[in-house]
Amino acid sequence: MTDSSTLELAEDEVQNFIMVWATVFVSLTYCYIISKITQKGFTRLLAILPIIALFLSLPLKLTSFHLGGTTAFFIAWLANFKILLFAFGQGPLCSLPTISFPLFLALACFPIRIQQDPSPKTSQKSQNGTNPVHNSQNKNDPDQKTAQKPQKKSLWNYLIKAVLLALIIKIYDYNELIHPNVLWFIFCFHMYFFLELALSLFAAVVKYFSGCEIEPPFDEPLLSSSLQDFWGRRWNIMVTRILRPSVYLPTLNLSSKVIGREWASLPSVMATFLVSALMHELIFYYLGRITPTFDVTWFFLLHGFCLCVEVAIKKAVGRKWRVPRWISGPATVAFVVATGFWLFLPPLVRAGLDTRPFEEFAAGGKFVRSVKHALSFQ
């Protein structure tokens, strides 16, 4: 592909990106106005359903990994779930008694959540149900003695991750000399660092303009001590907070009537992982436009099943026996990485993401240089 055609593709993608997000802002303006003239419930839901359908189609306008993938995650998944909950007076968009229009747009568009500071009377209750994958097991789980609220991170934490991400991007210049498996292992850290830095940047901007304390999007997942800890409290916390009221709690209430409260959390966990799996399949389709093979679905169902086994064992043994953290921590991370290589990464390869991110970095650099060159002659 010539430099001129690469620049044309980059320019088209940027133009489409601007058009898509302009449409998103107009659509969310409509949702905000609708909330002022309709009561929460099915009336508001019917008014919002066309926006949900629109948000599912907009990512098809984009083809890049970085712009297209990020947009699909933000609007087709998170924004849609948020406005679905909003239709019934729940979720992040209803986290404040009154919400301004700019804050409504920010909370709806971006994967951020206002951090609540529970009172001493309610903090104990929140220990019993903060996250969808360890709702009723905290009393038997020593790992959950620690605070559920993610810890604030220092600027140095983000600077170190930014430097590591820059080094990873530099390594891609020598990808022909690196074994593909090693390159994919490096790409796992690329995705993690990119996601955390990008989402934290959005959160910092919203915090600056709104004055609200924003919950960190990640809580050092590499320090996880169990699958409960990884999926429930450390990895992509915004998704966890969205899936809890939209999937986990409704399934928990239904399961409690069928099998009782003690074990109702297990089918609720599996339902939550199934919905997450299907949403990941959708995001992967946006990225590659290929027919899904459902490897990603099996990845999440496997993790959901293993997490249920972990919960059942903890309920059975209580505090009598506990795997030392220096064993459970590395074992958890190794399990996530190994199953990721087995089931999660192959669909990314089929979507061409073993080469496209690198090509996009090169195309993005050419596009920026062309813009600078054009501005220098004005």
Residue frames relative to the residue before (quaternion, step in Angstrom):
aa qw qx qy qz dx dy dz
M 1.0000 0.0000 0.0000 0.0000 0.00 0.00 0.00
T 0.4162 -0.7267 0.4895 0.2432 3.59 -0.79 1.01
D 0.6594 -0.5116 0.3777 0.4010 3.53 -1.32 0.38
S 0.6487 0.5300 -0.3271 0.4374 3.59 0.98 -0.79
S 0.6713 0.4770 -0.3032 0.4794 3.60 0.96 -0.83
T 0.6137 0.5403 -0.3453 0.4607 3.59 1.08 -0.68
L 0.6570 0.5019 -0.3037 0.4735 3.57 0.98 -0.85
E 0.6356 0.5301 -0.3317 0.4527 3.57 1.01 -0.79
L 0.6525 0.5079 -0.3110 0.4685 3.57 0.98 -0.85
A 0.6521 0.5103 -0.3130 0.4652 3.57 0.99 -0.84
E 0.6537 0.5067 -0.3138 0.4664 3.57 0.98 -0.83
D 0.6423 0.5162 -0.3215 0.4666 3.59 0.99 -0.81
E 0.6575 0.5125 -0.3151 0.4537 3.58 0.95 -0.85
V 0.6502 0.5055 -0.3157 0.4712 3.58 0.97 -0.82
Q 0.6494 0.5087 -0.3181 0.4673 3.60 0.95 -0.82
N 0.6593 0.4930 -0.3052 0.4786 3.57 0.95 -0.85
F 0.6150 0.5550 -0.3317 0.4513 3.56 1.06 -0.79
I 0.6610 0.4916 -0.3011 0.4804 3.59 0.93 -0.88
M 0.6539 0.5151 -0.3126 0.4576 3.58 0.96 -0.85
V 0.6499 0.5256 -0.3170 0.4482 3.57 0.93 -0.90
W 0.7285 0.4332 -0.2631 0.4609 3.58 0.80 -0.95
A 0.5681 0.5471 -0.3910 0.4744 3.59 1.16 -0.40
T 0.6407 0.5143 -0.3075 0.4800 3.58 1.04 -0.81
V 0.6264 0.5372 -0.3317 0.4571 3.59 1.02 -0.78
F 0.6750 0.4957 -0.3029 0.4548 3.58 0.86 -0.92
V 0.6442 0.5025 -0.3238 0.4770 3.59 0.98 -0.82
S 0.6596 0.5191 -0.3072 0.4484 3.59 0.93 -0.86
L 0.6856 0.4667 -0.2908 0.4771 3.58 0.94 -0.82
T 0.5608 0.5659 -0.3822 0.4682 3.57 1.19 -0.47
Y 0.6285 0.5274 -0.3132 0.4782 3.54 1.02 -0.85
C 0.6558 0.5109 -0.3132 0.4591 3.61 0.92 -0.90
Y 0.6462 0.5210 -0.3209 0.4561 3.57 0.97 -0.84
I 0.6632 0.4920 -0.3019 0.4765 3.59 0.97 -0.86
I 0.6281 0.5454 -0.3319 0.4449 3.58 0.98 -0.84
S 0.6504 0.5361 -0.3232 0.4303 3.58 0.99 -0.80
K 0.6525 0.5187 -0.3126 0.4556 3.57 1.19 -0.49
I 0.7730 0.3497 -0.1763 0.4990 3.59 1.15 -0.53
T 0.7248 0.3374 -0.2443 0.5488 3.60 1.25 0.07
Q 0.4741 -0.6386 0.5255 0.3021 3.53 -1.23 0.51
K 0.5644 -0.5828 0.4472 0.3766 3.55 -1.14 0.56
G 0.5397 0.5959 -0.4616 0.3749 3.54 -1.09 0.73
F 0.8106 -0.2997 0.1871 0.4671 3.56 -1.22 -0.38
T 0.5821 0.5708 -0.3877 0.4302 3.61 1.09 -0.53
R 0.6825 0.4566 -0.2813 0.4965 3.56 0.91 -0.92
L 0.6144 0.5552 -0.3487 0.4389 3.60 1.02 -0.74
L 0.6587 0.5089 -0.3135 0.4571 3.60 0.89 -0.88
A 0.6592 0.5051 -0.3073 0.4647 3.58 1.06 -0.74
I 0.7168 0.4570 -0.2408 0.4685 3.58 1.13 -0.67
L 0.5008 0.6949 -0.4150 0.3067 3.62 1.15 -0.50
P 0.6396 0.5112 -0.3619 0.4456 3.69 0.90 -0.67
I 0.6241 0.5271 -0.3423 0.4642 3.60 1.08 -0.65
I 0.6258 0.5323 -0.3382 0.4590 3.58 1.00 -0.77
A 0.6530 0.4995 -0.3074 0.4793 3.59 0.97 -0.85
L 0.6388 0.5246 -0.3215 0.4620 3.58 1.00 -0.80
F 0.6712 0.5033 -0.2989 0.4548 3.58 0.92 -0.89
L 0.6261 0.5212 -0.3410 0.4691 3.60 1.16 -0.48
S 0.7114 0.4516 -0.2569 0.4733 3.60 1.13 -0.57
L 0.5773 0.6395 -0.3786 0.3384 3.61 1.04 -0.66
P 0.6473 0.5243 -0.3587 0.4213 3.69 0.85 -0.72
L 0.5644 0.5993 -0.3923 0.4104 3.61 1.18 -0.37
K 0.5770 0.5860 -0.3700 0.4321 3.60 1.27 -0.25
L 0.7281 0.3853 -0.2075 0.5276 3.57 1.26 -0.41
T 0.2124 -0.8083 0.5422 0.0869 3.57 -1.08 0.71
S 0.5952 0.6066 -0.3689 0.3763 3.61 1.16 -0.36
F 0.5962 -0.5753 0.4325 0.3557 3.54 -1.25 0.49
H 0.7460 0.4274 -0.2377 0.4520 3.57 0.75 -1.04
L 0.7394 0.3778 -0.2360 0.5048 3.62 0.74 -0.99
G 0.7042 0.4689 -0.2731 0.4579 3.58 0.85 -0.95
G 0.6792 0.4946 -0.2953 0.4548 3.57 0.87 -0.92
T 0.6571 0.5041 -0.3079 0.4682 3.57 0.95 -0.87
T 0.6606 0.5055 -0.3084 0.4614 3.58 0.91 -0.90
A 0.6424 0.5229 -0.3267 0.4552 3.60 0.93 -0.84
F 0.6606 0.5004 -0.3041 0.4697 3.58 0.93 -0.87
F 0.6897 0.5037 -0.2862 0.4344 3.57 0.90 -0.93
I 0.8289 0.2767 -0.1287 0.4688 3.59 0.71 -1.01
A 0.6944 0.4680 -0.3029 0.4550 3.63 0.85 -0.90
W 0.7440 0.3469 -0.2140 0.5294 3.57 1.09 -0.66
L 0.8091 0.3366 -0.2001 0.4381 3.58 0.15 -1.28
A 0.6830 0.4831 -0.3095 0.4520 3.60 0.77 -0.96
N 0.6472 0.5194 -0.3268 0.4523 3.59 0.96 -0.79
F 0.6649 0.4820 -0.3099 0.4791 3.59 0.92 -0.83
K 0.6423 0.5339 -0.3284 0.4412 3.58 1.00 -0.77
I 0.7208 0.4211 -0.2773 0.4756 3.59 0.82 -0.88
L 0.5537 0.5648 -0.3980 0.4647 3.60 1.21 -0.37
L 0.6695 0.4706 -0.2882 0.4972 3.58 0.94 -0.89
F 0.6237 0.5605 -0.3240 0.4380 3.56 1.04 -0.83
A 0.5993 0.5771 -0.3562 0.4253 3.58 1.08 -0.70
F 0.7602 0.3230 -0.1811 0.5338 3.58 1.14 -0.62
G 0.5935 -0.6242 0.3493 0.3690 3.57 1.22 0.48
Q 0.5947 0.5454 -0.3696 0.4607 3.57 1.11 0.66
G 0.6978 0.5243 -0.3320 0.3576 3.53 -1.37 -0.03
P 0.7781 -0.3827 0.2448 0.4338 3.56 -1.37 0.03
L 0.6592 0.5218 -0.3182 0.4381 3.61 1.03 -0.70
C 0.7091 0.3659 -0.2499 0.5485 3.57 1.30 -0.10
S 0.3692 0.7719 -0.4524 0.2514 3.58 1.25 0.38
L 0.7300 0.3144 -0.2093 0.5695 3.58 1.28 -0.29
P 0.6060 -0.5631 0.4040 0.3904 3.62 -1.11 0.58
T 0.7645 0.0214 -0.0085 0.6442 3.56 1.07 -0.81
I 0.1121 -0.8000 0.5887 0.0288 3.55 -1.03 0.78
S 0.4135 -0.7137 0.5102 0.2436 3.55 -0.86 0.98
F 0.6501 -0.5365 0.3683 0.3922 3.56 -1.22 0.44
P 0.6648 0.4860 -0.3399 0.4542 3.69 0.80 -0.78
L 0.6668 0.4862 -0.3124 0.4705 3.58 0.96 -0.82
F 0.5918 0.5581 -0.3536 0.4618 3.59 1.09 -0.67
L 0.6567 0.5023 -0.3075 0.4710 3.59 0.91 -0.92
A 0.6816 0.5000 -0.2995 0.4424 3.58 0.84 -0.95
L 0.6879 0.4786 -0.2886 0.4631 3.57 0.88 -0.93
A 0.6698 0.4954 -0.3007 0.4642 3.59 1.07 -0.72
C 0.7152 0.4787 -0.2599 0.4379 3.60 0.92 -0.91
F 0.8195 0.2902 -0.0959 0.4847 3.51 0.80 -1.05
P 0.5320 -0.6468 0.4458 0.3160 3.60 -1.15 0.58
I 0.3861 0.6936 -0.5019 0.3434 3.54 0.52 1.23
R 0.1004 -0.7748 0.6231 0.0365 3.53 -1.26 0.50
I 0.4644 -0.6613 0.5115 0.2922 3.55 -0.99 0.87
Q 0.3657 -0.7474 0.5161 0.2030 3.54 -0.78 1.03
Q 0.2582 -0.7713 0.5681 0.1251 3.53 -0.77 1.09
D 0.2277 -0.7423 0.6131 0.1458 3.56 -1.14 0.72
P 0.2200 -0.8204 0.5116 0.1295 3.57 -0.04 1.24
S 0.5143 -0.6230 0.4928 0.3234 3.54 -1.15 0.65
P 0.6757 -0.4948 0.3343 0.4323 3.62 -1.17 0.37
K 0.6524 0.5324 -0.3256 0.4300 3.59 1.04 -0.71
T 0.7468 0.3931 -0.2168 0.4906 3.56 1.06 -0.72
S 0.5316 0.6504 -0.4193 0.3443 3.60 1.15 -0.38
Q 0.6346 0.5237 -0.3388 0.4563 3.56 1.06 -0.73
K 0.6336 0.5239 -0.3299 0.4640 3.58 1.07 -0.75
S 0.6551 0.5244 -0.3268 0.4348 3.56 0.95 -0.81
Q 0.5674 0.5917 -0.3887 0.4205 3.57 1.18 -0.48
N 0.6806 0.5087 -0.2800 0.4469 3.56 1.21 -0.53
G 0.8492 0.0809 -0.0290 0.5210 3.59 1.16 -0.14
T 0.2518 0.8004 -0.5174 0.1679 3.56 0.93 0.71
N 0.8278 0.1828 -0.0552 0.5275 3.55 0.84 -0.93
P 0.5787 -0.6593 0.3631 0.3140 3.57 -0.99 0.79
V 0.7378 0.4241 -0.2562 0.4584 3.57 1.06 -0.48
H 0.7769 0.1672 -0.2016 0.5726 3.59 1.15 0.31
N 0.0759 0.8656 -0.4903 0.0674 3.52 0.85 1.00
S 0.8469 0.1816 -0.0627 0.4958 3.58 0.53 -1.13
Q 0.5907 0.6081 -0.3587 0.3907 3.57 1.23 0.21
N 0.4255 0.7526 -0.4484 0.2268 3.60 1.19 -0.20
K 0.6337 0.5483 -0.3498 0.4188 3.56 1.00 -0.73
N 0.7331 0.3757 -0.2269 0.5195 3.61 1.18 -0.48
D 0.6564 0.5164 -0.2907 0.4668 3.57 1.28 -0.07
P 0.3244 -0.7765 0.5050 0.1919 3.60 -0.30 1.20
D 0.5830 0.5936 -0.3818 0.4024 3.58 1.12 -0.57
Q 0.7030 0.4876 -0.2707 0.4413 3.58 1.09 -0.64
K 0.3878 0.7002 -0.5010 0.3291 3.58 1.21 0.33
T 0.6062 0.5517 -0.3515 0.4523 3.54 1.18 -0.54
A 0.6524 -0.5349 0.3578 0.4003 3.56 -1.18 0.49
Q 0.4692 -0.6736 0.4962 0.2827 3.53 -1.08 0.78
K 0.6331 0.5547 -0.3387 0.4205 3.56 1.07 -0.69
P 0.4823 -0.6722 0.4694 0.3085 3.64 -0.79 0.94
Q 0.4711 -0.6878 0.4830 0.2678 3.52 -1.04 0.82
K 0.5154 -0.6195 0.4889 0.3340 3.56 -1.10 0.68
K 0.2759 -0.7722 0.5558 0.1367 3.53 -1.05 0.82
S 0.4859 -0.6626 0.4905 0.2902 3.51 -1.14 0.68
L 0.6472 -0.5050 0.3989 0.4088 3.53 -1.30 0.32
W 0.6087 0.5707 -0.3517 0.4244 3.57 1.07 -0.72
N 0.5929 0.5789 -0.3580 0.4303 3.57 1.05 -0.73
Y 0.7094 0.4412 -0.2538 0.4875 3.56 0.89 -0.97
L 0.6259 0.5405 -0.3446 0.4442 3.60 1.03 -0.71
I 0.6423 0.5174 -0.3235 0.4638 3.58 0.97 -0.84
K 0.6731 0.4835 -0.2990 0.4731 3.59 0.94 -0.86
A 0.6201 0.5306 -0.3463 0.4625 3.60 1.07 -0.65
V 0.6417 0.5086 -0.3171 0.4784 3.58 1.01 -0.81
L 0.6552 0.5074 -0.3127 0.4641 3.59 0.94 -0.87
L 0.6377 0.5143 -0.3286 0.4699 3.60 1.02 -0.76
A 0.6408 0.5185 -0.3227 0.4652 3.59 0.99 -0.80
L 0.6453 0.5124 -0.3184 0.4687 3.58 1.02 -0.78
I 0.6283 0.5309 -0.3318 0.4619 3.58 1.04 -0.79
I 0.6491 0.5117 -0.3179 0.4645 3.57 0.93 -0.89
K 0.6432 0.5152 -0.3192 0.4680 3.57 1.05 -0.75
I 0.6092 0.5651 -0.3498 0.4327 3.57 1.06 -0.74
Y 0.5984 0.5952 -0.3595 0.3979 3.58 1.08 -0.70
D 0.5454 0.6091 -0.4023 0.4119 3.60 1.20 -0.36
Y 0.7508 0.3358 -0.1794 0.5397 3.56 1.22 -0.51
N 0.2516 0.8240 -0.4858 0.1470 3.60 1.20 0.47
E 0.5959 0.5731 -0.3759 0.4185 3.61 1.12 -0.47
L 0.6894 0.4725 -0.2721 0.4768 3.58 1.21 -0.45
I 0.6647 0.5073 -0.2829 0.4699 3.58 1.29 -0.21
H 0.5331 -0.6261 0.4650 0.3278 3.57 -1.00 0.83
P 0.5825 -0.6274 0.3830 0.3470 3.63 -0.88 0.87
N 0.6517 0.5134 -0.3313 0.4493 3.62 0.97 -0.76
V 0.6395 0.5064 -0.3199 0.4820 3.56 1.05 -0.77
L 0.6380 0.5318 -0.3217 0.4546 3.54 1.03 -0.83
W 0.6636 0.4919 -0.3057 0.4736 3.58 0.98 -0.78
F 0.6013 0.5408 -0.3528 0.4706 3.59 1.09 -0.66
I 0.6477 0.4991 -0.3044 0.4886 3.57 1.03 -0.82
F 0.6425 0.5395 -0.3199 0.4403 3.57 1.03 -0.81
C 0.5679 0.5792 -0.3811 0.4436 3.60 1.15 -0.56
F 0.6812 0.4579 -0.2836 0.4958 3.58 0.94 -0.85
H 0.5682 0.5782 -0.3715 0.4526 3.59 1.14 -0.64
M 0.6822 0.4843 -0.2921 0.4633 3.59 0.83 -0.99
Y 0.6685 0.5075 -0.3065 0.4491 3.57 0.91 -0.92
F 0.6958 0.4687 -0.2851 0.4635 3.59 0.79 -1.01
F 0.6451 0.5248 -0.3208 0.4533 3.58 0.98 -0.88
L 0.6698 0.5007 -0.3020 0.4576 3.59 0.88 -0.95
E 0.6975 0.4746 -0.3000 0.4452 3.58 0.77 -0.95
L 0.6772 0.4874 -0.3038 0.4600 3.60 0.89 -0.87
A 0.6669 0.5010 -0.3089 0.4570 3.59 0.93 -0.86
L 0.6960 0.4642 -0.2815 0.4700 3.58 0.84 -0.94
S 0.6411 0.5158 -0.3258 0.4656 3.59 1.05 -0.71
L 0.6109 0.5406 -0.3476 0.4623 3.58 1.11 -0.65
F 0.6298 0.5162 -0.3277 0.4790 3.59 0.97 -0.84
A 0.6682 0.5100 -0.3019 0.4498 3.57 0.90 -0.96
A 0.6535 0.5219 -0.3153 0.4485 3.60 0.98 -0.83
V 0.6447 0.5167 -0.3192 0.4642 3.58 1.01 -0.82
V 0.6672 0.4889 -0.3033 0.4731 3.58 0.91 -0.90
K 0.6370 0.5262 -0.3290 0.4572 3.58 0.97 -0.80
Y 0.6469 0.5343 -0.3209 0.4394 3.59 0.97 -0.87
F 0.7583 0.3976 -0.2153 0.4696 3.58 0.84 -0.96
S 0.7447 0.4049 -0.2310 0.4775 3.61 1.07 -0.62
G 0.3767 -0.7336 0.4834 0.2935 3.56 1.14 -0.61
C 0.5435 0.6181 -0.3955 0.4077 3.59 1.29 0.01
E 0.4521 -0.6559 0.5287 0.2931 3.54 -1.13 0.65
I 0.1900 -0.8075 0.5548 0.0636 3.58 -0.65 1.17
E 0.4686 -0.6888 0.4837 0.2682 3.55 -0.92 0.94
P 0.4917 -0.6551 0.4757 0.3205 3.64 -0.87 0.87
P 0.4929 -0.6936 0.4358 0.2934 3.64 -0.95 0.78
F 0.7786 0.1518 -0.0926 0.6018 3.60 1.17 -0.54
D 0.1615 -0.7740 0.6027 0.1075 3.55 -1.23 0.44
E 0.7070 -0.4981 0.2498 0.4354 3.54 0.52 1.34
P 0.0692 -0.8511 0.5197 0.0286 3.63 0.53 1.14
L 0.5909 0.5789 -0.3754 0.4181 3.60 1.14 -0.46
L 0.6658 0.4752 -0.2992 0.4914 3.60 1.27 -0.23
S 0.3331 0.7714 -0.4885 0.2352 3.60 1.25 0.21
S 0.2977 -0.7681 0.5461 0.1518 3.56 -1.08 0.79
S 0.7862 0.0506 -0.0239 0.6154 3.60 1.29 -0.20
L 0.6498 -0.4877 0.3863 0.4367 3.56 -1.28 0.11
Q 0.5834 0.5565 -0.3654 0.4652 3.59 1.09 -0.65
D 0.6779 0.4985 -0.2829 0.4603 3.53 0.88 -0.99
F 0.6723 0.5128 -0.2992 0.4422 3.59 0.91 -0.93
W 0.7805 0.3587 -0.1883 0.4762 3.57 0.63 -1.15
G 0.7370 0.4569 -0.2477 0.4321 3.60 0.99 -0.67
R 0.8386 0.2122 -0.0756 0.4960 3.58 0.99 -0.70
R 0.7836 0.3805 -0.1838 0.4553 3.60 1.09 -0.49
W 0.7598 0.3721 -0.2166 0.4871 3.64 0.88 -0.84
N 0.8627 -0.1061 0.0644 0.4902 3.56 -0.91 1.03
I 0.0719 -0.8717 0.4843 0.0176 3.53 0.76 1.17
M 0.5970 0.5798 -0.3714 0.4116 3.60 1.05 -0.67
V 0.6459 0.5087 -0.3221 0.4694 3.60 0.96 -0.83
T 0.6259 0.5428 -0.3304 0.4522 3.57 1.00 -0.82
R 0.6893 0.4855 -0.2781 0.4602 3.57 0.92 -0.95
I 0.6500 0.5006 -0.3167 0.4760 3.59 1.16 -0.53
L 0.6936 0.4904 -0.2831 0.4453 3.58 0.92 -0.91
R 0.5741 0.6152 -0.3893 0.3746 3.59 1.08 -0.56
P 0.7688 0.3423 -0.2349 0.4864 3.67 0.59 -0.97
S 0.7006 0.4949 -0.2832 0.4290 3.59 1.08 -0.63
V 0.8040 0.2152 -0.1028 0.5447 3.62 1.07 -0.66
Y 0.7240 0.4839 -0.2762 0.4067 3.56 0.63 -1.14
L 0.7278 0.4523 -0.2698 0.4391 3.59 0.67 -1.04
P 0.6444 0.4939 -0.3539 0.4642 3.66 0.88 -0.71
T 0.6605 0.4887 -0.3106 0.4780 3.60 0.99 -0.81
L 0.6191 0.5465 -0.3378 0.4516 3.59 1.05 -0.74
N 0.6654 0.4990 -0.3093 0.4611 3.57 0.89 -0.87
L 0.6677 0.4876 -0.2997 0.4760 3.57 0.99 -0.83
S 0.6742 0.5000 -0.2975 0.4549 3.59 0.90 -0.90
S 0.6032 0.5758 -0.3573 0.4205 3.59 1.06 -0.70
K 0.6633 0.5024 -0.3012 0.4657 3.57 1.08 -0.72
V 0.7057 0.4622 -0.2556 0.4722 3.59 1.15 -0.59
I 0.8386 0.1480 -0.0421 0.5225 3.61 0.73 -1.05
G 0.6039 -0.5649 0.3680 0.4251 3.61 1.23 0.01
R 0.6395 -0.5874 0.3598 0.3413 3.53 -1.21 0.64
E 0.6175 0.6042 -0.3611 0.3511 3.59 0.95 -0.83
W 0.8051 0.2475 -0.1165 0.5264 3.59 0.91 -0.91
A 0.4085 0.7440 -0.4547 0.2700 3.59 1.25 0.07
S 0.5824 0.6053 -0.3777 0.3896 3.57 1.15 -0.50
L 0.6068 0.5979 -0.3645 0.3761 3.61 1.08 -0.61
P 0.6963 0.4063 -0.3000 0.5100 3.68 0.76 -0.80
S 0.5959 0.5639 -0.3661 0.4392 3.58 1.15 -0.53
V 0.6258 0.5231 -0.3238 0.4795 3.56 1.06 -0.78
M 0.6749 0.4938 -0.3051 0.4556 3.59 0.87 -0.92
A 0.6348 0.5181 -0.3329 0.4666 3.61 1.01 -0.75
T 0.6448 0.5269 -0.3193 0.4524 3.57 0.99 -0.83
F 0.6795 0.4724 -0.2902 0.4806 3.58 0.93 -0.88
L 0.6181 0.5402 -0.3545 0.4478 3.60 1.04 -0.65
V 0.6572 0.4905 -0.3130 0.4791 3.60 0.91 -0.85
S 0.6375 0.5142 -0.3275 0.4711 3.58 0.96 -0.82
A 0.6346 0.5375 -0.3262 0.4495 3.59 1.00 -0.82
L 0.6857 0.4852 -0.2916 0.4575 3.57 0.86 -0.94
M 0.6427 0.5059 -0.3272 0.4732 3.58 1.04 -0.68
H 0.6256 0.5113 -0.3386 0.4822 3.59 1.07 -0.65
E 0.6126 0.5356 -0.3498 0.4642 3.59 1.02 -0.73
L 0.6467 0.5164 -0.3158 0.4642 3.57 1.01 -0.81
I 0.6490 0.5082 -0.3163 0.4694 3.59 0.94 -0.88
F 0.6566 0.5043 -0.3143 0.4646 3.60 0.96 -0.82
Y 0.6144 0.5307 -0.3544 0.4640 3.57 1.08 -0.64
Y 0.6249 0.5302 -0.3379 0.4629 3.58 0.97 -0.81
L 0.6860 0.5080 -0.2886 0.4338 3.57 0.96 -0.89
G 0.8390 0.2357 -0.0866 0.4828 3.58 0.86 -0.93
R 0.2649 -0.7832 0.5121 0.2328 3.59 1.27 -0.42
I 0.5018 0.6214 -0.4443 0.4058 3.57 1.00 0.84
T 0.5993 -0.5672 0.4239 0.3734 3.56 -1.20 0.55
P 0.4359 -0.7193 0.4661 0.2745 3.62 -0.71 0.98
T 0.2918 -0.7394 0.5829 0.1685 3.56 -1.17 0.70
F 0.4102 -0.7575 0.4145 0.2936 3.56 1.38 -0.05
D 0.2715 0.7395 -0.5518 0.2740 3.58 1.09 0.68
V 0.6477 0.5197 -0.3211 0.4552 3.56 0.98 -0.83
T 0.6123 0.5435 -0.3480 0.4567 3.58 1.05 -0.71
W 0.6651 0.4900 -0.3029 0.4752 3.57 0.95 -0.85
F 0.5819 0.5710 -0.3701 0.4455 3.60 1.10 -0.63
F 0.7315 0.4238 -0.2516 0.4712 3.58 0.77 -1.00
L 0.6279 0.5173 -0.3504 0.4641 3.60 1.02 -0.66
L 0.6177 0.5331 -0.3399 0.4677 3.59 1.06 -0.72
H 0.6831 0.4727 -0.2922 0.4739 3.56 0.89 -0.89
G 0.6289 0.5267 -0.3389 0.4606 3.57 1.04 -0.72
F 0.6508 0.5072 -0.3117 0.4713 3.59 0.98 -0.86
C 0.6753 0.4880 -0.2999 0.4647 3.61 0.86 -0.93
L 0.6343 0.5155 -0.3366 0.4675 3.57 1.05 -0.70
C 0.6275 0.5243 -0.3353 0.4679 3.60 1.04 -0.74
V 0.6280 0.5184 -0.3305 0.4771 3.59 1.03 -0.78
E 0.6378 0.5283 -0.3184 0.4613 3.56 0.98 -0.87
V 0.6518 0.5089 -0.3067 0.4713 3.59 0.95 -0.89
A 0.6649 0.5131 -0.3079 0.4471 3.60 0.90 -0.94
I 0.6491 0.5083 -0.3175 0.4685 3.59 0.98 -0.83
K 0.6627 0.5023 -0.3121 0.4595 3.59 0.92 -0.86
K 0.6444 0.5062 -0.3248 0.4723 3.58 1.04 -0.72
A 0.6722 0.5139 -0.2980 0.4418 3.58 1.07 -0.77
V 0.7815 0.3347 -0.1776 0.4957 3.60 0.86 -0.95
G 0.2851 -0.7801 0.5128 0.2172 3.61 1.21 -0.38
R 0.7666 -0.3262 0.2632 0.4864 3.55 -0.86 -1.00
K 0.3953 0.7492 -0.4622 0.2623 3.57 1.26 0.17
W 0.8082 0.0479 0.0162 0.5867 3.56 1.03 -0.79
R 0.0156 0.8054 -0.5896 0.0581 3.53 -0.92 0.90
V 0.4382 -0.6737 0.5301 0.2704 3.57 -0.97 0.91
P 0.4964 -0.6608 0.4613 0.3227 3.63 -0.81 0.92
R 0.5799 -0.6237 0.3998 0.3389 3.55 -1.00 0.83
W 0.6383 0.5397 -0.3411 0.4301 3.61 1.02 -0.69
I 0.6595 0.4327 -0.3077 0.5321 3.58 1.31 -0.18
S 0.7051 0.4832 -0.2807 0.4364 3.59 0.79 -1.03
G 0.6249 0.5655 -0.3426 0.4152 3.60 1.03 -0.74
P 0.7178 0.4139 -0.2634 0.4941 3.63 0.64 -1.04
A 0.6253 0.5413 -0.3487 0.4408 3.60 1.04 -0.71
T 0.6381 0.5260 -0.3239 0.4596 3.59 1.01 -0.79
V 0.6859 0.4731 -0.2882 0.4719 3.57 0.81 -0.99
A 0.6418 0.5198 -0.3257 0.4603 3.61 0.99 -0.81
F 0.6469 0.5158 -0.3221 0.4602 3.60 1.00 -0.79
V 0.6543 0.5054 -0.3156 0.4656 3.59 0.93 -0.86
V 0.6783 0.4853 -0.2942 0.4667 3.60 0.88 -0.91
A 0.6758 0.5039 -0.3061 0.4423 3.60 0.86 -0.94
T 0.6930 0.4445 -0.2842 0.4915 3.60 0.87 -0.87
G 0.5893 0.5621 -0.3647 0.4513 3.58 1.17 -0.52
F 0.6520 0.4953 -0.3074 0.4849 3.58 0.99 -0.83
W 0.6773 0.5174 -0.2834 0.4396 3.57 1.03 -0.83
L 0.8533 0.1741 -0.0282 0.4907 3.59 0.71 -1.09
F 0.7128 0.4808 -0.2700 0.4334 3.60 1.02 -0.70
L 0.7299 0.4624 -0.2527 0.4355 3.57 0.88 -0.90
P 0.5823 0.5997 -0.4020 0.3738 3.69 0.93 -0.61
P 0.6524 0.4877 -0.3481 0.4640 3.67 0.89 -0.68
L 0.6105 0.5394 -0.3526 0.4605 3.58 1.12 -0.60
V 0.6295 0.5214 -0.3298 0.4724 3.58 1.07 -0.74
R 0.6606 0.5079 -0.3085 0.4588 3.57 0.95 -0.89
A 0.6683 0.4792 -0.2931 0.4876 3.57 1.17 -0.58
G 0.5497 -0.6487 0.3790 0.3652 3.58 1.28 0.06
L 0.4546 0.7189 -0.4370 0.2923 3.56 1.22 0.24
D 0.4928 0.6190 -0.4568 0.4066 3.57 1.22 0.27
T 0.7732 0.2754 -0.1701 0.5453 3.60 1.25 -0.31
R 0.6073 0.6234 -0.3570 0.3391 3.60 1.01 -0.80
P 0.6400 0.5197 -0.3656 0.4320 3.67 0.84 -0.74
F 0.6536 0.5110 -0.3155 0.4606 3.56 1.00 -0.81
E 0.6534 0.5059 -0.3079 0.4716 3.57 1.00 -0.86
E 0.6461 0.5273 -0.3226 0.4479 3.58 1.04 -0.76
F 0.6080 0.5349 -0.3576 0.4651 3.59 1.05 -0.68
A 0.6634 0.4962 -0.3016 0.4720 3.57 0.97 -0.89
A 0.6703 0.4897 -0.2994 0.4703 3.59 0.93 -0.89
G 0.6373 0.5297 -0.3269 0.4543 3.58 1.02 -0.78
G 0.6409 0.5216 -0.3234 0.4612 3.57 1.02 -0.78
K 0.6507 0.5052 -0.3113 0.4737 3.58 1.01 -0.83
F 0.6444 0.5247 -0.3229 0.4529 3.58 1.00 -0.83
V 0.6571 0.5021 -0.3125 0.4674 3.60 0.92 -0.88
R 0.6603 0.5038 -0.3134 0.4605 3.58 0.95 -0.86
S 0.6464 0.5150 -0.3291 0.4568 3.60 1.01 -0.74
V 0.6357 0.5184 -0.3257 0.4703 3.59 1.07 -0.75
K 0.6495 0.5035 -0.3140 0.4754 3.58 0.95 -0.86
H 0.6512 0.5141 -0.3229 0.4554 3.57 0.97 -0.82
A 0.6547 0.5062 -0.3131 0.4659 3.60 1.00 -0.82
L 0.6727 0.4956 -0.3056 0.4566 3.59 0.95 -0.82
S 0.6201 0.5667 -0.3491 0.4153 3.59 1.08 -0.62
F 0.6988 0.4493 -0.2689 0.4874 3.60 1.22 -0.43
Q 0.5569 0.5978 -0.4022 0.4131 3.60 1.25 0.07
